[in-house]
Amino acid sequence: MRKILFMALTVILMVAACGNTEGMNEDPDLPGLTVRVGGEEFQAAAGPYCWRTGNTTSCADASGDPFGYGDADKPITAAPGSEISFEFDRPPDSFTVLVKEEAGAEHPSAGPPFQLPEEPGKYGFMVSGEWPQGEVTFLFVVSSTVDASD
């Protein structure tokens, strides 16, 4: 009888603990990233993240491929070799930049300053930042064309 009572009490406590979902379905207050390239400014899309707010950690296992995300079909246009600058609305402890060629090859971007490759083409960028609350990867695509400087 004690085992049954203990198991029933355990189940009730588990249900009560899991029943408090207030605020759990809300999107976390993620930092933002403004990108400047080719004389234009735009907001990068937040991709995969894990972010802690209070006692709750939210994670999104979104696509990390900038060519399959958000406005990838409407890339920003800039001239080859254009400088790219990043402005986080909350500065990260650290961040890395990975560039993906449309053909699929990926390579880290040295910088700052960051620059588009000299070869025209479409380039996907993955900017991963780390904060005390967690990690966020931002994604965007730049189409580098010779006539973009006109």
Secondary structure by P-SEA (a helix, b strand, c coil): caaaaaaaaaaaaaaaaaccccccccccbbbbbbbbcccbbbbbbbcccccccccbbbbbbccccccccccccccbbbccbbbbbbbbccccccbbbbbbcccbbbbbbccccccccccbbbbbbbbbbbcccbbbbbbbbbbbbccccc
